[in-house]
Amino acid sequence: MSLPDDKFSDLAVRLTSGAVVAVVGISAMYLGGGFFFSFVAFMCGALVWELVRMLGGGSRSALILGAGAAAAFMAARLLPLGVGLPFVLLPAIAGIALLAKNRTLYIVFTAMIVIACYGLSLLRDDFGFIWMLWLALVVIATDVFGYFAGRILGGPKFWPRVSPKKTWSGTVAGWIAAGIVGAIYTRFSGVGIEIIGISIAISMASQMGDISESAMKRKMGVKDSSNLIPGHGGVFDRFDGMLGASVFLLLIEQLVDFPPAIIPLS
């Protein structure tokens, strides 16, 4: 059965720009240290800059709040833990003074952005490249398999009023792909099978981050967060899933043994 060309009309551009973003991001993860720290700080600032522009805050406010978010993230990570924590939420509170409307959306999404960036930085420092790569692979697999399954299989829409192109087939395919990534890690990294369930849950959190951004864009009447990444829109459009995944992982690290150890049979 042949597929309509319009289903994949944006595929070449998406693959090219997506590959460039993936190479830059994974290279920063691998190098770690100041390279990854600088990369995450830039992402933090760019995400808040795009957010403010989407919410109608104006160029000056977007630049101030974006730069402030990057600086606050750096302060939160460089200062002693207790001293630095207020900086995680400071950018969200500061926006109240500079935005005349959509303040609630700004507070919620900015808090999520800075917390997610903080969590990504901690994950790289505490668990190393191998687990940073796992998180990235789960999010990428969720997105890629969801994209192709949704367009090839079609079927019932996931939430047509918010994201008309997303289907339940693509959503479930993302969970399966994430579970496969987790299964591969049980084989090569020596962890317990719990990582499969964790991977699927991370996939769901990634999709929640994606759909949350879609709902915000729908409310604000914009198609893309910006035009910085050809075929993907903006930084927010590309990293919304990673934001949801990072925030969720930061939470579950307090609840489960991570990475899960293999429990020996008695």
PyRosetta script that sets phi, psi and omega in degrees:
from pyrosetta import init, pose_from_sequence

init()
pose = pose_from_sequence("MSLPDDKFSDLAVRLTSGAVVAVVGISAMYLGGGFFFSFVAFMCGALVWELVRMLGGGSRSALILGAGAAAAFMAARLLPLGVGLPFVLLPAIAGIALLAKNRTLYIVFTAMIVIACYGLSLLRDDFGFIWMLWLALVVIATDVFGYFAGRILGGPKFWPRVSPKKTWSGTVAGWIAAGIVGAIYTRFSGVGIEIIGISIAISMASQMGDISESAMKRKMGVKDSSNLIPGHGGVFDRFDGMLGASVFLLLIEQLVDFPPAIIPLS")
pose.set_psi(1, 126.5)
pose.set_omega(1, -179.9)
pose.set_phi(2, -81.7)
pose.set_psi(2, 148.4)
pose.set_omega(2, -178.9)
pose.set_phi(3, -101.3)
pose.set_psi(3, 140.5)
pose.set_omega(3, 176.8)
pose.set_phi(4, -59.5)
pose.set_psi(4, 138.6)
pose.set_omega(4, -176.6)
pose.set_phi(5, -60.5)
pose.set_psi(5, -32.5)
pose.set_omega(5, -175.0)
pose.set_phi(6, -68.7)
pose.set_psi(6, -17.5)
pose.set_omega(6, 177.6)
pose.set_phi(7, -65.7)
pose.set_psi(7, -28.3)
pose.set_omega(7, -177.3)
pose.set_phi(8, -124.4)
pose.set_psi(8, 25.4)
pose.set_omega(8, -175.6)
pose.set_phi(9, -64.1)
pose.set_psi(9, -25.8)
pose.set_omega(9, -178.6)
pose.set_phi(10, -101.6)
pose.set_psi(10, 9.1)
pose.set_omega(10, -170.4)
pose.set_phi(11, -65.2)
pose.set_psi(11, -44.9)
pose.set_omega(11, -176.0)
pose.set_phi(12, -62.0)
pose.set_psi(12, -44.7)
pose.set_omega(12, 179.5)
pose.set_phi(13, -66.3)
pose.set_psi(13, -42.4)
pose.set_omega(13, 180.0)
pose.set_phi(14, -60.8)
pose.set_psi(14, -44.8)
pose.set_omega(14, -178.4)
pose.set_phi(15, -65.0)
pose.set_psi(15, -43.0)
pose.set_omega(15, -177.8)
pose.set_phi(16, -65.2)
pose.set_psi(16, -53.7)
pose.set_omega(16, -178.9)
pose.set_phi(17, -68.3)
pose.set_psi(17, -35.4)
pose.set_omega(17, 177.3)
pose.set_phi(18, -63.3)
pose.set_psi(18, -39.6)
pose.set_omega(18, 178.7)
pose.set_phi(19, -64.7)
pose.set_psi(19, -40.8)
pose.set_omega(19, 179.0)
pose.set_phi(20, -63.0)
pose.set_psi(20, -46.5)
pose.set_omega(20, 179.2)
pose.set_phi(21, -61.2)
pose.set_psi(21, -43.0)
pose.set_omega(21, -178.9)
pose.set_phi(22, -63.5)
pose.set_psi(22, -43.2)
pose.set_omega(22, 179.6)
pose.set_phi(23, -62.8)
pose.set_psi(23, -44.8)
pose.set_omega(23, 179.5)
pose.set_phi(24, -63.1)
pose.set_psi(24, -47.2)
pose.set_omega(24, -177.9)
pose.set_phi(25, -64.6)
pose.set_psi(25, -46.4)
pose.set_omega(25, -178.7)
pose.set_phi(26, -68.7)
pose.set_psi(26, -34.5)
pose.set_omega(26, 175.6)
pose.set_phi(27, -62.2)
pose.set_psi(27, -43.5)
pose.set_omega(27, 177.8)
pose.set_phi(28, -63.5)
pose.set_psi(28, -39.6)
pose.set_omega(28, 176.9)
pose.set_phi(29, -61.6)
pose.set_psi(29, -44.6)
pose.set_omega(29, -177.5)
pose.set_phi(30, -65.1)
pose.set_psi(30, -43.5)
pose.set_omega(30, -178.5)
pose.set_phi(31, -69.9)
pose.set_psi(31, -34.4)
pose.set_omega(31, 177.8)
pose.set_phi(32, 62.1)
pose.set_psi(32, -158.7)
pose.set_omega(32, 176.0)
pose.set_phi(33, 52.7)
pose.set_psi(33, -137.1)
pose.set_omega(33, -178.1)
pose.set_phi(34, -64.8)
pose.set_psi(34, -29.3)
pose.set_omega(34, 179.5)
pose.set_phi(35, -64.5)
pose.set_psi(35, -50.1)
pose.set_omega(35, -179.4)
pose.set_phi(36, -69.1)
pose.set_psi(36, -38.8)
pose.set_omega(36, 178.4)
pose.set_phi(37, -58.9)
pose.set_psi(37, -45.4)
pose.set_omega(37, -179.9)
pose.set_phi(38, -66.9)
pose.set_psi(38, -40.2)
pose.set_omega(38, 178.3)
pose.set_phi(39, -60.2)
pose.set_psi(39, -47.0)
pose.set_omega(39, -179.1)
pose.set_phi(40, -66.8)
pose.set_psi(40, -38.9)
pose.set_omega(40, 177.8)
pose.set_phi(41, -61.3)
pose.set_psi(41, -43.2)
pose.set_omega(41, 177.7)
pose.set_phi(42, -62.5)
pose.set_psi(42, -44.9)
pose.set_omega(42, 180.0)
pose.set_phi(43, -61.4)
pose.set_psi(43, -41.6)
pose.set_omega(43, 179.9)
pose.set_phi(44, -58.9)
pose.set_psi(44, -48.9)
pose.set_omega(44, 179.6)
pose.set_phi(45, -64.2)
pose.set_psi(45, -42.9)
pose.set_omega(45, -178.8)
pose.set_phi(46, -65.0)
pose.set_psi(46, -39.5)
pose.set_omega(46, -179.4)
pose.set_phi(47, -64.4)
pose.set_psi(47, -45.0)
pose.set_omega(47, 179.6)
pose.set_phi(48, -68.7)
pose.set_psi(48, -37.1)
pose.set_omega(48, 176.2)
pose.set_phi(49, -58.5)
pose.set_psi(49, -46.9)
pose.set_omega(49, 178.2)
pose.set_phi(50, -64.5)
pose.set_psi(50, -40.6)
pose.set_omega(50, -179.4)
pose.set_phi(51, -59.1)
pose.set_psi(51, -48.4)
pose.set_omega(51, -178.0)
pose.set_phi(52, -62.5)
pose.set_psi(52, -41.2)
pose.set_omega(52, 178.4)
pose.set_phi(53, -63.1)
pose.set_psi(53, -40.9)
pose.set_omega(53, 177.9)
pose.set_phi(54, -64.0)
pose.set_psi(54, -34.2)
pose.set_omega(54, -177.9)
pose.set_phi(55, -85.0)
pose.set_psi(55, 4.4)
pose.set_omega(55, 176.0)
pose.set_phi(56, 78.3)
pose.set_psi(56, 29.9)
pose.set_omega(56, -176.5)
pose.set_phi(57, -82.9)
pose.set_psi(57, -11.4)
pose.set_omega(57, -179.6)
pose.set_phi(58, 91.2)
pose.set_psi(58, 156.3)
pose.set_omega(58, -174.7)
pose.set_phi(59, -64.3)
pose.set_psi(59, -42.2)
pose.set_omega(59, -177.9)
pose.set_phi(60, -64.8)
pose.set_psi(60, -46.7)
pose.set_omega(60, 178.7)
pose.set_phi(61, -63.2)
pose.set_psi(61, -39.6)
pose.set_omega(61, 179.6)
pose.set_phi(62, -61.9)
pose.set_psi(62, -43.2)
pose.set_omega(62, -179.5)
pose.set_phi(63, -66.6)
pose.set_psi(63, -44.0)
pose.set_omega(63, -179.3)
pose.set_phi(64, -64.1)
pose.set_psi(64, -47.5)
pose.set_omega(64, -177.1)
pose.set_phi(65, -72.2)
pose.set_psi(65, -34.6)
pose.set_omega(65, 176.4)
pose.set_phi(66, -64.5)
pose.set_psi(66, -48.4)
pose.set_omega(66, 178.1)
pose.set_phi(67, -63.6)
pose.set_psi(67, -37.8)
pose.set_omega(67, 179.0)
pose.set_phi(68, -65.3)
pose.set_psi(68, -38.0)
pose.set_omega(68, 178.7)
pose.set_phi(69, -65.2)
pose.set_psi(69, -42.4)
pose.set_omega(69, 177.7)
pose.set_phi(70, -62.3)
pose.set_psi(70, -43.6)
pose.set_omega(70, -179.9)
pose.set_phi(71, -66.1)
pose.set_psi(71, -40.0)
pose.set_omega(71, -179.9)
pose.set_phi(72, -65.7)
pose.set_psi(72, -40.0)
pose.set_omega(72, 176.1)
pose.set_phi(73, -59.8)
pose.set_psi(73, -45.8)
pose.set_omega(73, -179.9)
pose.set_phi(74, -62.7)
pose.set_psi(74, -40.9)
pose.set_omega(74, 178.3)
pose.set_phi(75, -64.0)
pose.set_psi(75, -41.9)
pose.set_omega(75, -179.1)
pose.set_phi(76, -61.3)
pose.set_psi(76, -35.9)
pose.set_omega(76, -177.7)
pose.set_phi(77, -86.2)
pose.set_psi(77, -29.5)
pose.set_omega(77, -175.6)
pose.set_phi(78, -86.4)
pose.set_psi(78, -30.3)
pose.set_omega(78, 179.2)
pose.set_phi(79, -78.9)
pose.set_psi(79, 159.8)
pose.set_omega(79, 173.1)
pose.set_phi(80, -53.3)
pose.set_psi(80, 148.8)
pose.set_omega(80, -169.3)
pose.set_phi(81, -49.7)
pose.set_psi(81, -55.4)
pose.set_omega(81, -177.1)
pose.set_phi(82, -63.6)
pose.set_psi(82, -36.3)
pose.set_omega(82, -179.3)
pose.set_phi(83, -72.0)
pose.set_psi(83, -36.9)
pose.set_omega(83, -174.4)
pose.set_phi(84, -81.4)
pose.set_psi(84, -20.1)
pose.set_omega(84, -174.4)
pose.set_phi(85, -57.3)
pose.set_psi(85, -39.5)
pose.set_omega(85, 179.2)
pose.set_phi(86, -57.2)
pose.set_psi(86, -27.1)
pose.set_omega(86, -179.1)
pose.set_phi(87, -69.6)
pose.set_psi(87, -19.6)
pose.set_omega(87, 178.1)
pose.set_phi(88, -64.3)
pose.set_psi(88, -36.7)
pose.set_omega(88, -176.7)
pose.set_phi(89, -101.6)
pose.set_psi(89, -11.4)
pose.set_omega(89, -177.0)
pose.set_phi(90, -57.5)
pose.set_psi(90, -44.1)
pose.set_omega(90, -180.0)
pose.set_phi(91, -59.7)
pose.set_psi(91, -35.9)
pose.set_omega(91, 178.9)
pose.set_phi(92, -65.7)
pose.set_psi(92, -42.5)
pose.set_omega(92, -179.9)
pose.set_phi(93, -69.9)
pose.set_psi(93, -38.5)
pose.set_omega(93, -176.3)
pose.set_phi(94, -63.1)
pose.set_psi(94, -28.9)
pose.set_omega(94, -178.2)
pose.set_phi(95, -64.1)
pose.set_psi(95, -22.4)
pose.set_omega(95, 180.0)
pose.set_phi(96, -59.1)
pose.set_psi(96, -35.1)
pose.set_omega(96, -177.6)
pose.set_phi(97, -76.6)
pose.set_psi(97, -23.0)
pose.set_omega(97, -173.3)
pose.set_phi(98, -106.1)
pose.set_psi(98, -14.3)
pose.set_omega(98, -178.6)
pose.set_phi(99, -108.5)
pose.set_psi(99, 135.5)
pose.set_omega(99, 179.9)
pose.set_phi(100, -93.4)
pose.set_psi(100, -14.7)
pose.set_omega(100, -178.3)
pose.set_phi(101, -150.4)
pose.set_psi(101, 166.8)
pose.set_omega(101, 178.5)
pose.set_phi(102, 56.4)
pose.set_psi(102, 34.4)
pose.set_omega(102, -177.5)
pose.set_phi(103, -67.0)
pose.set_psi(103, -37.4)
pose.set_omega(103, -179.1)
pose.set_phi(104, -62.6)
pose.set_psi(104, -46.4)
pose.set_omega(104, 177.2)
pose.set_phi(105, -59.7)
pose.set_psi(105, -42.3)
pose.set_omega(105, 179.9)
pose.set_phi(106, -61.7)
pose.set_psi(106, -46.9)
pose.set_omega(106, -177.6)
pose.set_phi(107, -60.2)
pose.set_psi(107, -48.3)
pose.set_omega(107, -176.3)
pose.set_phi(108, -64.0)
pose.set_psi(108, -49.4)
pose.set_omega(108, -175.7)
pose.set_phi(109, -72.0)
pose.set_psi(109, -37.1)
pose.set_omega(109, 178.9)
pose.set_phi(110, -66.9)
pose.set_psi(110, -41.5)
pose.set_omega(110, 176.0)
pose.set_phi(111, -59.3)
pose.set_psi(111, -42.6)
pose.set_omega(111, 179.2)
pose.set_phi(112, -63.8)
pose.set_psi(112, -41.6)
pose.set_omega(112, -178.7)
pose.set_phi(113, -61.4)
pose.set_psi(113, -51.4)
pose.set_omega(113, -175.9)
pose.set_phi(114, -68.8)
pose.set_psi(114, -39.9)
pose.set_omega(114, 176.9)
pose.set_phi(115, -62.4)
pose.set_psi(115, -42.0)
pose.set_omega(115, 179.3)
pose.set_phi(116, -63.0)
pose.set_psi(116, -45.1)
pose.set_omega(116, 179.3)
pose.set_phi(117, -63.6)
pose.set_psi(117, -40.0)
pose.set_omega(117, 176.0)
pose.set_phi(118, -60.0)
pose.set_psi(118, -44.5)
pose.set_omega(118, 179.7)
pose.set_phi(119, -65.3)
pose.set_psi(119, -39.4)
pose.set_omega(119, 178.3)
pose.set_phi(120, -62.7)
pose.set_psi(120, -41.6)
pose.set_omega(120, 179.1)
pose.set_phi(121, -63.8)
pose.set_psi(121, -42.3)
pose.set_omega(121, 177.7)
pose.set_phi(122, -64.3)
pose.set_psi(122, -41.7)
pose.set_omega(122, -179.2)
pose.set_phi(123, -60.0)
pose.set_psi(123, -43.9)
pose.set_omega(123, -180.0)
pose.set_phi(124, -65.1)
pose.set_psi(124, -40.8)
pose.set_omega(124, -178.4)
pose.set_phi(125, -71.7)
pose.set_psi(125, -39.8)
pose.set_omega(125, -172.8)
pose.set_phi(126, -84.2)
pose.set_psi(126, -34.3)
pose.set_omega(126, -171.7)
pose.set_phi(127, -119.8)
pose.set_psi(127, -8.8)
pose.set_omega(127, 174.4)
pose.set_phi(128, 84.7)
pose.set_psi(128, -179.4)
pose.set_omega(128, -173.9)
pose.set_phi(129, -63.7)
pose.set_psi(129, -37.2)
pose.set_omega(129, -173.0)
pose.set_phi(130, -60.9)
pose.set_psi(130, -37.4)
pose.set_omega(130, -179.6)
pose.set_phi(131, -87.5)
pose.set_psi(131, -25.7)
pose.set_omega(131, 170.5)
pose.set_phi(132, -64.4)
pose.set_psi(132, -40.3)
pose.set_omega(132, 177.5)
pose.set_phi(133, -65.2)
pose.set_psi(133, -40.0)
pose.set_omega(133, 177.4)
pose.set_phi(134, -56.6)
pose.set_psi(134, -47.7)
pose.set_omega(134, -179.8)
pose.set_phi(135, -60.4)
pose.set_psi(135, -45.3)
pose.set_omega(135, 179.8)
pose.set_phi(136, -62.7)
pose.set_psi(136, -42.4)
pose.set_omega(136, -179.0)
pose.set_phi(137, -65.0)
pose.set_psi(137, -39.0)
pose.set_omega(137, 178.0)
pose.set_phi(138, -61.9)
pose.set_psi(138, -46.0)
pose.set_omega(138, -178.8)
pose.set_phi(139, -66.9)
pose.set_psi(139, -43.9)
pose.set_omega(139, 179.9)
pose.set_phi(140, -64.5)
pose.set_psi(140, -45.1)
pose.set_omega(140, 179.9)
pose.set_phi(141, -61.8)
pose.set_psi(141, -40.8)
pose.set_omega(141, 178.0)
pose.set_phi(142, -59.6)
pose.set_psi(142, -44.8)
pose.set_omega(142, -177.8)
pose.set_phi(143, -70.0)
pose.set_psi(143, -48.3)
pose.set_omega(143, -174.9)
pose.set_phi(144, -67.8)
pose.set_psi(144, -49.6)
pose.set_omega(144, -179.0)
pose.set_phi(145, -67.2)
pose.set_psi(145, -34.8)
pose.set_omega(145, 176.6)
pose.set_phi(146, -64.8)
pose.set_psi(146, -39.6)
pose.set_omega(146, 179.8)
pose.set_phi(147, -61.7)
pose.set_psi(147, -52.5)
pose.set_omega(147, -176.2)
pose.set_phi(148, -70.3)
pose.set_psi(148, -42.2)
pose.set_omega(148, -179.7)
pose.set_phi(149, -64.3)
pose.set_psi(149, -39.5)
pose.set_omega(149, -180.0)
pose.set_phi(150, -63.7)
pose.set_psi(150, -38.4)
pose.set_omega(150, -178.1)
pose.set_phi(151, -82.1)
pose.set_psi(151, -30.5)
pose.set_omega(151, -179.9)
pose.set_phi(152, -84.0)
pose.set_psi(152, -46.5)
pose.set_omega(152, -175.8)
pose.set_phi(153, -87.3)
pose.set_psi(153, -33.9)
pose.set_omega(153, -179.2)
pose.set_phi(154, 64.5)
pose.set_psi(154, -139.7)
pose.set_omega(154, 178.8)
pose.set_phi(155, 97.6)
pose.set_psi(155, -166.9)
pose.set_omega(155, -176.2)
pose.set_phi(156, -58.0)
pose.set_psi(156, 142.3)
pose.set_omega(156, 179.4)
pose.set_phi(157, -76.3)
pose.set_psi(157, 147.2)
pose.set_omega(157, -179.1)
pose.set_phi(158, -72.1)
pose.set_psi(158, -52.6)
pose.set_omega(158, 179.6)
pose.set_phi(159, -155.9)
pose.set_psi(159, 78.7)
pose.set_omega(159, -169.0)
pose.set_phi(160, -60.0)
pose.set_psi(160, -30.5)
pose.set_omega(160, -179.3)
pose.set_phi(161, -69.8)
pose.set_psi(161, -25.5)
pose.set_omega(161, -177.9)
pose.set_phi(162, -100.0)
pose.set_psi(162, -46.7)
pose.set_omega(162, -177.6)
pose.set_phi(163, -138.4)
pose.set_psi(163, 89.9)
pose.set_omega(163, -171.2)
pose.set_phi(164, -60.2)
pose.set_psi(164, -26.0)
pose.set_omega(164, -175.3)
pose.set_phi(165, -86.9)
pose.set_psi(165, -17.2)
pose.set_omega(165, -176.6)
pose.set_phi(166, -78.3)
pose.set_psi(166, 136.3)
pose.set_omega(166, -179.1)
pose.set_phi(167, -121.7)
pose.set_psi(167, 163.0)
pose.set_omega(167, 175.7)
pose.set_phi(168, -67.4)
pose.set_psi(168, -31.6)
pose.set_omega(168, 178.6)
pose.set_phi(169, -63.7)
pose.set_psi(169, -42.4)
pose.set_omega(169, 177.7)
pose.set_phi(170, -67.5)
pose.set_psi(170, -37.6)
pose.set_omega(170, 179.4)
pose.set_phi(171, -62.8)
pose.set_psi(171, -49.4)
pose.set_omega(171, -179.5)
pose.set_phi(172, -67.1)
pose.set_psi(172, -37.1)
pose.set_omega(172, 177.4)
pose.set_phi(173, -60.1)
pose.set_psi(173, -37.0)
pose.set_omega(173, 176.2)
pose.set_phi(174, -62.4)
pose.set_psi(174, -40.5)
pose.set_omega(174, 177.7)
pose.set_phi(175, -63.5)
pose.set_psi(175, -43.7)
pose.set_omega(175, -179.5)
pose.set_phi(176, -62.6)
pose.set_psi(176, -44.4)
pose.set_omega(176, 179.8)
pose.set_phi(177, -61.5)
pose.set_psi(177, -41.7)
pose.set_omega(177, 178.3)
pose.set_phi(178, -63.9)
pose.set_psi(178, -40.2)
pose.set_omega(178, 177.2)
pose.set_phi(179, -62.2)
pose.set_psi(179, -35.7)
pose.set_omega(179, 177.7)
pose.set_phi(180, -65.6)
pose.set_psi(180, -41.9)
pose.set_omega(180, 176.1)
pose.set_phi(181, -58.9)
pose.set_psi(181, -44.7)
pose.set_omega(181, 177.8)
pose.set_phi(182, -61.6)
pose.set_psi(182, -40.9)
pose.set_omega(182, 179.5)
pose.set_phi(183, -63.7)
pose.set_psi(183, -39.3)
pose.set_omega(183, 177.6)
pose.set_phi(184, -62.1)
pose.set_psi(184, -39.6)
pose.set_omega(184, 179.9)
pose.set_phi(185, -67.2)
pose.set_psi(185, -30.8)
pose.set_omega(185, 176.0)
pose.set_phi(186, -65.9)
pose.set_psi(186, -28.2)
pose.set_omega(186, -177.8)
pose.set_phi(187, -80.4)
pose.set_psi(187, -36.8)
pose.set_omega(187, -169.9)
pose.set_phi(188, -112.1)
pose.set_psi(188, -10.7)
pose.set_omega(188, -178.5)
pose.set_phi(189, -116.0)
pose.set_psi(189, -0.7)
pose.set_omega(189, 174.7)
pose.set_phi(190, 71.8)
pose.set_psi(190, 32.1)
pose.set_omega(190, 178.0)
pose.set_phi(191, -107.8)
pose.set_psi(191, 167.5)
pose.set_omega(191, -178.7)
pose.set_phi(192, -75.7)
pose.set_psi(192, 167.7)
pose.set_omega(192, -176.8)
pose.set_phi(193, -68.6)
pose.set_psi(193, -10.6)
pose.set_omega(193, 177.1)
pose.set_phi(194, -58.7)
pose.set_psi(194, -23.9)
pose.set_omega(194, -178.5)
pose.set_phi(195, -64.1)
pose.set_psi(195, -23.7)
pose.set_omega(195, 177.2)
pose.set_phi(196, -66.6)
pose.set_psi(196, -47.7)
pose.set_omega(196, 177.5)
pose.set_phi(197, -64.5)
pose.set_psi(197, -39.7)
pose.set_omega(197, 178.1)
pose.set_phi(198, -62.9)
pose.set_psi(198, -41.5)
pose.set_omega(198, 179.8)
pose.set_phi(199, -62.2)
pose.set_psi(199, -41.6)
pose.set_omega(199, 179.6)
pose.set_phi(200, -66.6)
pose.set_psi(200, -40.7)
pose.set_omega(200, 177.6)
pose.set_phi(201, -63.8)
pose.set_psi(201, -39.6)
pose.set_omega(201, 176.5)
pose.set_phi(202, -63.1)
pose.set_psi(202, -37.9)
pose.set_omega(202, 176.8)
pose.set_phi(203, -60.7)
pose.set_psi(203, -43.7)
pose.set_omega(203, 178.3)
pose.set_phi(204, -62.9)
pose.set_psi(204, -42.1)
pose.set_omega(204, 178.1)
pose.set_phi(205, -63.7)
pose.set_psi(205, -37.6)
pose.set_omega(205, 176.5)
pose.set_phi(206, -61.3)
pose.set_psi(206, -44.9)
pose.set_omega(206, 178.9)
pose.set_phi(207, -65.6)
pose.set_psi(207, -34.1)
pose.set_omega(207, 176.7)
pose.set_phi(208, -65.6)
pose.set_psi(208, -39.1)
pose.set_omega(208, 175.4)
pose.set_phi(209, -63.0)
pose.set_psi(209, -40.7)
pose.set_omega(209, 179.0)
pose.set_phi(210, -63.2)
pose.set_psi(210, -49.4)
pose.set_omega(210, -176.3)
pose.set_phi(211, -69.9)
pose.set_psi(211, -30.4)
pose.set_omega(211, 177.5)
pose.set_phi(212, -65.0)
pose.set_psi(212, -42.9)
pose.set_omega(212, 178.0)
pose.set_phi(213, -66.8)
pose.set_psi(213, -37.8)
pose.set_omega(213, 178.2)
pose.set_phi(214, -61.7)
pose.set_psi(214, -40.6)
pose.set_omega(214, 179.4)
pose.set_phi(215, -64.4)
pose.set_psi(215, -40.9)
pose.set_omega(215, 178.9)
pose.set_phi(216, -64.8)
pose.set_psi(216, -44.7)
pose.set_omega(216, 179.8)
pose.set_phi(217, -63.0)
pose.set_psi(217, -39.2)
pose.set_omega(217, 178.2)
pose.set_phi(218, -62.3)
pose.set_psi(218, -43.3)
pose.set_omega(218, 179.3)
pose.set_phi(219, -62.8)
pose.set_psi(219, -39.4)
pose.set_omega(219, -176.4)
pose.set_phi(220, -86.9)
pose.set_psi(220, -6.5)
pose.set_omega(220, 177.8)
pose.set_phi(221, 72.2)
pose.set_psi(221, 33.6)
pose.set_omega(221, 178.0)
pose.set_phi(222, -119.4)
pose.set_psi(222, 150.0)
pose.set_omega(222, -179.3)
pose.set_phi(223, -87.0)
pose.set_psi(223, -45.6)
pose.set_omega(223, -178.1)
pose.set_phi(224, -128.8)
pose.set_psi(224, 156.9)
pose.set_omega(224, 179.6)
pose.set_phi(225, -70.4)
pose.set_psi(225, -29.0)
pose.set_omega(225, 172.9)
pose.set_phi(226, -169.7)
pose.set_psi(226, -167.6)
pose.set_omega(226, 177.9)
pose.set_phi(227, -120.9)
pose.set_psi(227, 30.4)
pose.set_omega(227, -176.1)
pose.set_phi(228, -71.9)
pose.set_psi(228, -30.0)
pose.set_omega(228, -176.2)
pose.set_phi(229, -119.1)
pose.set_psi(229, 109.1)
pose.set_omega(229, -178.9)
pose.set_phi(230, -57.1)
pose.set_psi(230, 131.7)
pose.set_omega(230, 178.3)
pose.set_phi(231, 85.5)
pose.set_psi(231, -15.5)
pose.set_omega(231, -178.6)
pose.set_phi(232, -121.4)
pose.set_psi(232, -11.0)
pose.set_omega(232, -176.5)
pose.set_phi(233, 90.1)
pose.set_psi(233, -114.2)
pose.set_omega(233, -177.6)
pose.set_phi(234, -115.1)
pose.set_psi(234, -175.9)
pose.set_omega(234, 178.1)
pose.set_phi(235, -61.8)
pose.set_psi(235, -40.9)
pose.set_omega(235, -180.0)
pose.set_phi(236, -61.7)
pose.set_psi(236, -40.5)
pose.set_omega(236, 179.6)
pose.set_phi(237, -63.5)
pose.set_psi(237, -30.3)
pose.set_omega(237, -177.5)
pose.set_phi(238, -87.8)
pose.set_psi(238, -30.0)
pose.set_omega(238, -172.3)
pose.set_phi(239, -113.6)
pose.set_psi(239, 10.5)
pose.set_omega(239, 179.4)
pose.set_phi(240, -61.7)
pose.set_psi(240, -38.5)
pose.set_omega(240, 177.9)
pose.set_phi(241, -65.6)
pose.set_psi(241, -39.4)
pose.set_omega(241, 178.9)
pose.set_phi(242, -65.6)
pose.set_psi(242, -33.2)
pose.set_omega(242, 177.8)
pose.set_phi(243, -63.0)
pose.set_psi(243, -49.7)
pose.set_omega(243, 178.8)
pose.set_phi(244, -61.2)
pose.set_psi(244, -41.9)
pose.set_omega(244, -179.8)
pose.set_phi(245, -65.3)
pose.set_psi(245, -41.5)
pose.set_omega(245, -177.9)
pose.set_phi(246, -67.1)
pose.set_psi(246, -43.2)
pose.set_omega(246, 178.7)
pose.set_phi(247, -62.9)
pose.set_psi(247, -42.7)
pose.set_omega(247, -179.3)
pose.set_phi(248, -65.6)
pose.set_psi(248, -42.0)
pose.set_omega(248, 179.7)
pose.set_phi(249, -64.3)
pose.set_psi(249, -38.7)
pose.set_omega(249, 178.2)
pose.set_phi(250, -60.1)
pose.set_psi(250, -34.8)
pose.set_omega(250, 179.2)
pose.set_phi(251, -74.9)
pose.set_psi(251, -47.7)
pose.set_omega(251, -173.4)
pose.set_phi(252, -73.6)
pose.set_psi(252, -18.7)
pose.set_omega(252, 174.3)
pose.set_phi(253, -59.3)
pose.set_psi(253, -25.1)
pose.set_omega(253, 179.0)
pose.set_phi(254, -83.3)
pose.set_psi(254, -12.5)
pose.set_omega(254, -172.8)
pose.set_phi(255, -110.6)
pose.set_psi(255, -29.6)
pose.set_omega(255, -176.5)
pose.set_phi(256, -125.6)
pose.set_psi(256, 161.5)
pose.set_omega(256, 175.2)
pose.set_phi(257, -73.6)
pose.set_psi(257, 116.1)
pose.set_omega(257, -178.1)
pose.set_phi(258, -132.1)
pose.set_psi(258, 130.6)
pose.set_omega(258, -9.1)
pose.set_phi(259, -67.1)
pose.set_psi(259, 146.4)
pose.set_omega(259, -175.2)
pose.set_phi(260, -67.8)
pose.set_psi(260, 128.8)
pose.set_omega(260, -179.8)
pose.set_phi(261, -81.8)
pose.set_psi(261, 155.1)
pose.set_omega(261, 175.0)
pose.set_phi(262, -73.9)
pose.set_psi(262, 127.0)
pose.set_omega(262, 178.7)
pose.set_phi(263, -89.4)
pose.set_psi(263, 116.7)
pose.set_omega(263, -177.0)
pose.set_phi(264, -67.5)
pose.set_psi(264, 143.7)
pose.set_omega(264, 177.6)
pose.set_phi(265, -74.4)
pose.set_psi(265, 135.2)
pose.set_omega(265, -179.7)
pose.set_phi(266, -85.2)
pose.dump_pdb("model.pdb")
